[in-house]
Amino acid sequence: AAALQLAEGLNLPLKRDSLFNLMANLSVAGRFQQFHLQNRNWVLDVAHNPAATAMLASRLRDWKLQHPASRIHACFAMMVDKDRPGSLQHLVALID
């Protein structure tokens, strides 16, 4: 949204079809970012508050339904000023 606002403020020519294509393929690095490495599936997510970890938990539940034999391991880090207990409550039951 910020980039679009800047482009508009600079009067850059924006084509509606191009914008729709760009937005349809937009992803944010670190938000349920998936990759395969060393015969394992990895997910990176920068969830840092209870609302974000609730969304992460929902996506992990969906993933687990598609891969029922898979196990989920986690490495979790969070700044001291964040709600760690509130954030972790959404994930604890999903982590093997």
WOCOR-V97681 format. One record per run of one state. SS is the DSSP state (~ for helix, > for strand, _ for the rest). FROM is the first residue (numbers start at 1). TO is the last residue. If there is no record, write none. Layout:
BEGIN
SS_FROM_TO + SS_FROM_TO
END
This chain:
BEGIN
__1_1 + ~_2_9 + __10_15 + ~_16_24 + __25_32 + >_33_37 + __38_39 + >_40_44 + __45_49 + ~_50_66 + __67_83 + ~_84_88 + __89_91 + ~_92_94 + __95_96
END
